[in-house]
Amino acid sequence: MKLKKTTRNGRFGKEIFISDSEDNGYTAYFFDFPFIVTQGQTIKEAQDKLWYAAYDIFSDLIQKSKTKI
């Protein structure tokens, strides 16, 4: 198994994409938020899923903080 790491600067900071030569897909996460992890068949698909996951998580955190006020 050979892994290849690609880094891009995105909307939420540095995005890391790791491709697996055997699976032909990508795992993606943010450098600053390594707990947000997604997968996709292409970098674009993994990146889109990463942004949606981040949006969902941050939206939920904002909603929870509003209900505590």
Secondary structure, DSSP 8 states (H G I E B T S, - for coil): --EEEEEEEETTEEEEEEEETTTTEEEEEESS-TT-EEEESSHHHHHHHHHHHHHHHHHHHHHHHHHT-
